[in-house]
Amino acid sequence: MALNRLPISLLSTTENVANNNVITWDSTTQKVTVSEVQLGVASLATAVGSSFGYASGGQPSSNAIDRFPFSTNSNSSDAGDLTIGRTSLAGQSSTISGYASGGFPIRNVIDKFSFAAGGNATDVGDLSIAKQSGVGQSGTESGYTSGGFTPTITDSIDKFPFSTDANATDVGDLTQARVSMAGQSSNISGYSSGGPGPVNTVDKFPFSTDANATDVGDLTQARNEPVGQNSYAYGYSSGGNTPTRVNTIDRFPFAADVNATDVADLGVLRGSGSGQSSQQSGYIAGGFNPLLSPFNSNSIEKFPFATNANATDVGDLRRSTSLLAGQQI
């Protein structure tokens, strides 16, 4: 791939892309070369968005799909409905569609909705087993739903294809049976962080092969119900319970298997929200806030990837909700 054919969005984030080992400068030949990781650009497009974030489902049991823009700080609008109202569901994103899988009451349904056309979701397949409180990851070709409650806690990693409407298959296991984690996606791997106990585990599994996850690091705090975001180079785990509510934003690199560091704070104490990722910022929409009554929040917070700065409140969902799924385009 010639350098002048790289998407403008990637050229505008050269530092992050370089840190993720996509572009290499050879000082001997004075040439820019593109490594094999460049094949993951399509995957990066699913892990981060350039236009909109989505928040689907939630508590009290809802089938609503909200959409908010990344280009401006504003409230969400109605983008359609899921096939059935549910909470504690996992979200995935391809380059053209959003997905919502599982949920409570315990379901195996995989819903899909179009980013371009808008409108309601359709039921396009089933998880390998009905479960709630799993976490979603998105690769180039497939969506993943990791862990969950079946009604026993499971360590299974389900995978379903984006190219066809088909059922998911069980392709691996987490290092621990867990629920209520944060999910992150690099261009080559899926991550699951935190979980009940609480635990501080950060698991990683490959997208290129069907394999079990490995424990690659720790969060700064053991906590459950955090919310996941990711830039091109880093995974983020925001908020959660220790078991008291926290506002911590942890960051861990994709290039090395090391522990997370505390880089910023959310504006309020909360967890159980939905996570979205643009090319420049991480978002958390909805969630439990102990200062509210009856605890569900409608706020949308945003924090920058380029600097370690606290999140700010940039808009509202149409509803106060928690235990919902996030997607982006």
TAPEHU-V16389 format. One record per residue. N is the residue number from 0. PSI is psi in whole degrees, 0 to 359 (999 if undefined). Layout:
# TAPEHU-V16389
[[N/PSI] [N/PSI]]
This chain:
# TAPEHU-V16389
[[0/126] [1/148] [2/324] [3/0] [4/0] [5/142] [6/143] [7/325] [8/325] [9/321] [10/330] [11/351] [12/45] [13/318] [14/313] [15/318] [16/317] [17/318] [18/335] [19/11] [20/34] [21/316] [22/133] [23/133] [24/120] [25/106] [26/338] [27/312] [28/351] [29/41] [30/151] [31/127] [32/154] [33/122] [34/175] [35/335] [36/338] [37/336] [38/345] [39/8] [40/321] [41/323] [42/321] [43/326] [44/333] [45/330] [46/331] [47/158] [48/169] [49/350] [50/304] [51/150] [52/150] [53/146] [54/119] [55/145] [56/202] [57/173] [58/139] [59/156] [60/118] [61/149] [62/9] [63/143] [64/114] [65/151] [66/137] [67/149] [68/148] [69/337] [70/335] [71/159] [72/103] [73/170] [74/164] [75/165] [76/167] [77/123] [78/3] [79/192] [80/147] [81/168] [82/336] [83/143] [84/135] [85/162] [86/174] [87/47] [88/162] [89/143] [90/143] [91/159] [92/128] [93/188] [94/349] [95/346] [96/152] [97/150] [98/148] [99/121] [100/142] [101/201] [102/173] [103/137] [104/150] [105/118] [106/157] [107/5] [108/140] [109/111] [110/149] [111/137] [112/147] [113/133] [114/320] [115/315] [116/336] [117/189] [118/182] [119/159] [120/160] [121/151] [122/115] [123/2] [124/182] [125/145] [126/165] [127/338] [128/144] [129/132] [130/159] [131/164] [132/24] [133/176] [134/147] [135/146] [136/158] [137/120] [138/191] [139/316] [140/347] [141/155] [142/152] [143/144] [144/114] [145/138] [146/195] [147/179] [148/127] [149/349] [150/10] [151/156] [152/133] [153/157] [154/8] [155/146] [156/113] [157/147] [158/135] [159/148] [160/150] [161/332] [162/334] [163/159] [164/103] [165/164] [166/158] [167/157] [168/150] [169/115] [170/0] [171/183] [172/146] [173/168] [174/340] [175/147] [176/121] [177/158] [178/172] [179/51] [180/176] [181/143] [182/141] [183/156] [184/125] [185/188] [186/347] [187/351] [188/154] [189/146] [190/146] [191/126] [192/140] [193/194] [194/174] [195/157] [196/305] [197/168] [198/162] [199/11] [200/137] [201/111] [202/152] [203/137] [204/151] [205/149] [206/333] [207/334] [208/159] [209/105] [210/163] [211/158] [212/158] [213/151] [214/115] [215/3] [216/185] [217/147] [218/165] [219/339] [220/139] [221/124] [222/153] [223/164] [224/34] [225/173] [226/137] [227/143] [228/166] [229/141] [230/190] [231/330] [232/344] [233/151] [234/147] [235/143] [236/116] [237/132] [238/199] [239/194] [240/138] [241/358] [242/354] [243/153] [244/141] [245/164] [246/14] [247/136] [248/109] [249/151] [250/136] [251/146] [252/151] [253/336] [254/338] [255/151] [256/92] [257/170] [258/157] [259/160] [260/151] [261/115] [262/348] [263/181] [264/147] [265/163] [266/335] [267/164] [268/122] [269/164] [270/185] [271/27] [272/193] [273/144] [274/138] [275/153] [276/121] [277/185] [278/337] [279/340] [280/154] [281/147] [282/148] [283/125] [284/129] [285/191] [286/173] [287/128] [288/113] [289/347] [290/351] [291/162] [292/118] [293/46] [294/331] [295/141] [296/153] [297/3] [298/149] [299/117] [300/154] [301/139] [302/147] [303/148] [304/331] [305/330] [306/157] [307/86] [308/153] [309/157] [310/153] [311/152] [312/119] [313/2] [314/183] [315/144] [316/165] [317/347] [318/154] [319/123] [320/167] [321/176] [322/48] [323/172] [324/151] [325/145] [326/167] [327/156] [328/999]]
